[in-house]
Amino acid sequence: MTYSNNKKTNQRDLPKINNNIRFPRVRVIGTDGEQLGILDTRDANRMAEEQELDLVLVSETSDPPVCRIMDYGKFKFEQEKKARAIRKKQHTADIKEVKMRYKIDEHDYQVRVSQAKRFLNAGDKVKATINFRGREAQHVHLGQELLERMALDLTELAEIQQKPKKEGRNMIMFLSPKKS
């Protein structure tokens, strides 16, 4: 990559502030939101420097382009802070898996149900899987009954997203948390 090519990409990535604004005349908005009128870019830059602030290009599509006098560092920090707060509040629903066999003991079954409850309360989806080995594949109906029983035990917390379905040597059912 040549130096001149790198210089062009760097200028394109820079925000349009202070001396990076390439328009001869701009409409200037002050710190309090008041209109200061249409000025030469150099005069607007001088005004911003006198107030120890930055001249930031807000809208380059309007005629003439609109610039605002503000503290760009503080503005950028506030934007990043808002974006972090939004990301923090978001919850992506993960798919948690609960595996068992159709010949599961009652206590072990209750453990799987309590795991599923914990996952559903956290807002995650649950994939209940029953694995069949060897000749166990002949007893698909028992696996289906077990998954239906699990769905029945979790009716207050979950709704069935996908009914029990056989895929190869496994039978799978998806549950999602109920919307309150």
HELIX and SHEET records of a PDB file:
HELIX    1   1 TYR A    3  ASP A   13  1                                  11    
HELIX    2   2 ASN A   18  ASN A   20  5                                   3    
HELIX    3   3 THR A   41  GLU A   50  1                                  10    
HELIX    4   4 TYR A   72  LYS A   89  1                                  18    
HELIX    5   5 GLU A  106  ASN A  121  1                                  16    
HELIX    6   6 GLY A  134  HIS A  139  5                                   6    
HELIX    7   7 VAL A  140  ASP A  153  1                                  14    
SHEET    1   A 4 GLN A  35  ASP A  40  0                                        
SHEET    2   A 4 ARG A  25  ILE A  29 -1                                        
SHEET    3   A 4 VAL A  66  MET A  70  1                                        
SHEET    4   A 4 ASP A  54  SER A  59 -1                                        
SHEET    1   B 4 ILE A  95  MET A 100  0                                        
SHEET    2   B 4 LYS A 125  ASN A 131  1                                        
SHEET    3   B 4 ASN A 170  PRO A 177 -1                                        
SHEET    4   B 4 ALA A 158  GLU A 167 -1                                        
END                                                                             
